[in-house]
Amino acid sequence: MSLDPQPLAPALAAAAEAGWTTVRLDLAGVHSKDALLDRCAGALGLPQWFGRNWDALADCLVDLSWLAPAPGRLLAVTSWRAYARERPVDWETFEDILGEAEEFWRESGEGPLEVLLEDRPAGREP
């Protein structure tokens, strides 16, 4: 996972141009674990069987069979700082799940999953 101090538009555009699947996960207004998991389900188009818990999210992110095949995938997470501040334990769990998914896809040889956390101060999101 990497923090990007610049707007994500160039990274999203480059990934899309390379044929990657790109997803923007905006966490503005998310204040609970349930809301975070709902936002993930909507942004990522998670399958019906997604159980809206940490284990199910981890399972979905190392499966990805529900997404169209692509040479890579970019997940851009925005407006995350308020959630991280309000729910530090849940945020740490979420970061761990994202990191494990990145590692899984890096080692799979089937195309990476890259996660970018936009590093903009609260209130300055696009």
C-alpha positions as CSV (number, residue, x, y, z in Angstrom):
1,M,0.0,0.0,0.0
2,S,1.3,3.4,-0.7
3,L,0.3,6.9,0.2
4,D,0.0,9.3,-2.7
5,P,0.4,13.0,-1.8
6,Q,-0.9,14.0,-5.3
7,P,-4.4,13.6,-6.6
8,L,-5.1,10.1,-7.7
9,A,-6.3,11.1,-11.2
10,P,-3.0,10.4,-12.9
11,A,-2.6,7.0,-11.3
12,L,-6.2,6.0,-12.1
13,A,-5.7,7.2,-15.7
14,A,-2.5,5.3,-16.2
15,A,-4.0,2.1,-14.7
16,A,-7.1,2.4,-17.0
17,E,-4.9,3.0,-20.0
18,A,-2.9,-0.2,-19.2
19,G,-6.2,-2.1,-19.1
20,W,-6.3,-2.5,-15.3
21,T,-9.6,-2.5,-13.5
22,T,-9.7,0.7,-11.4
23,V,-11.9,1.2,-8.4
24,R,-12.2,4.3,-6.2
25,L,-13.3,3.6,-2.7
26,D,-14.4,6.9,-1.1
27,L,-14.8,6.6,2.7
28,A,-16.3,10.1,3.2
29,G,-19.0,9.9,5.8
30,V,-18.2,6.4,6.9
31,H,-18.2,6.1,10.7
32,S,-18.7,2.4,11.4
33,K,-17.4,-1.0,10.4
34,D,-20.8,-1.9,8.9
35,A,-20.8,1.3,6.8
36,L,-17.2,0.6,5.7
37,L,-18.1,-2.9,4.6
38,D,-21.2,-1.6,2.8
39,R,-19.1,1.0,1.0
40,C,-16.6,-1.7,0.0
41,A,-19.5,-3.9,-1.3
42,G,-20.8,-1.1,-3.4
43,A,-17.6,0.3,-4.8
44,L,-16.0,-3.1,-5.5
45,G,-19.2,-4.7,-6.7
46,L,-18.7,-7.6,-4.3
47,P,-20.6,-10.8,-5.0
48,Q,-24.0,-11.7,-3.4
49,W,-22.2,-14.1,-1.1
50,F,-20.2,-11.3,0.6
51,G,-21.0,-11.8,4.3
52,R,-20.2,-8.2,5.4
53,N,-17.5,-9.2,7.9
54,W,-13.7,-9.0,7.8
55,D,-13.2,-12.7,6.9
56,A,-15.6,-12.3,3.9
57,L,-13.8,-9.2,2.7
58,A,-10.5,-10.9,2.9
59,D,-11.9,-13.9,1.0
60,C,-13.3,-11.6,-1.7
61,L,-10.1,-9.7,-2.2
62,V,-8.1,-12.9,-2.8
63,D,-10.7,-14.4,-5.0
64,L,-11.6,-11.6,-7.5
65,S,-13.3,-14.1,-9.8
66,W,-16.3,-11.9,-9.7
67,L,-14.3,-9.1,-11.5
68,A,-13.6,-9.1,-15.2
69,P,-10.1,-10.5,-16.0
70,A,-7.5,-7.7,-16.2
71,P,-3.7,-7.4,-16.2
72,G,-3.9,-5.7,-12.8
73,R,-6.2,-3.9,-10.4
74,L,-5.9,-0.5,-8.7
75,L,-8.0,0.3,-5.6
76,A,-7.8,4.0,-4.7
77,V,-9.0,4.7,-1.2
78,T,-10.0,8.4,-0.5
79,S,-11.3,10.3,2.4
80,W,-10.0,7.6,4.8
81,R,-8.4,9.7,7.5
82,A,-11.6,10.5,9.6
83,Y,-12.4,6.8,9.7
84,A,-8.9,5.8,10.7
85,R,-9.0,8.4,13.5
86,E,-12.4,7.4,14.8
87,R,-12.0,3.6,14.4
88,P,-8.3,2.9,14.7
89,V,-8.6,-0.8,15.5
90,D,-11.0,-1.4,12.6
91,W,-8.8,0.7,10.3
92,E,-5.8,-1.4,11.3
93,T,-7.7,-4.5,10.4
94,F,-8.8,-3.1,7.1
95,E,-5.2,-2.1,6.2
96,D,-4.0,-5.6,7.1
97,I,-6.6,-7.1,4.9
98,L,-5.7,-4.8,2.0
99,G,-2.0,-5.5,2.5
100,E,-2.5,-9.3,2.6
101,A,-4.6,-9.1,-0.6
102,E,-1.8,-7.1,-2.3
103,E,0.8,-9.6,-1.3
104,F,-1.4,-12.5,-2.4
105,W,-1.8,-11.1,-5.9
106,R,1.8,-10.1,-6.1
107,E,2.8,-13.7,-5.5
108,S,0.1,-15.2,-7.7
109,G,1.6,-14.2,-11.0
110,E,-1.9,-13.4,-12.2
111,G,-1.6,-9.6,-12.2
112,P,-1.3,-7.4,-9.2
113,L,-3.7,-5.6,-6.9
114,E,-2.3,-2.3,-5.9
115,V,-3.9,-0.1,-3.2
116,L,-3.3,3.6,-3.0
117,L,-4.4,5.7,-0.1
118,E,-4.8,9.3,-1.1
119,D,-2.8,11.4,1.4
120,R,-4.9,14.5,1.4
121,P,-5.9,16.3,4.7
122,A,-9.6,16.0,5.6
123,G,-11.7,18.7,3.9
124,R,-9.4,18.8,0.8
125,E,-10.7,15.8,-1.0
126,P,-11.8,16.3,-4.6
